[in-house]
Amino acid sequence: MAQTYANNDNVLSKVKFGNTTYYIKDAAVRAILDTFGNATLENVATSIADGGTGLVTSDQVYDFVNRQIGAVGDILNLRSEADHTTVESPAAGDFVVEADGSEWLYDGTAWRVVGSENAYVLKTFEIAGLDMADNITKAELQ
């Protein structure tokens, strides 16, 4: 058994009432609990922190992720420039979306392209009357 359980000496695994024997699944439950590793020994965490060992709730994870997203927004300095090369004295975290849809991030030493708003096709877009809502069949092309 992987875990140490208090009062392990006096274990009741079955009891008989009249002619019927009832088996208590203590050993089976302990075997299942052992598959959880140390999780059965942990309390619910009060927060998510470096080195924390408590079990987190979905609310805590949701709040943590939202804080990280907010922190990224605080780091980025969104700029409305037509061209990233025209930004005077760029600082680390400057972020530019150019007129052509390209996205640029200044890392403190150089501008780096990180994506494009035009790298996808909207489902409402049409080519020769065929919408992009689903795969185009050979028959539709013909």
Secondary structure, DSSP 8 states (H G I E B T S, - for coil): --S--TT-SS---EEEETTEEEE--HHHHHHHHHTTGGGGG--B-SS--TT--SB--HHHHHHHHHHHHHHHHHH-EEE--S-GGG-SS--TTEEEE-TTSEEEEE-SSSEEEEEETTSS--TT-EETTEESSS---HHHH-
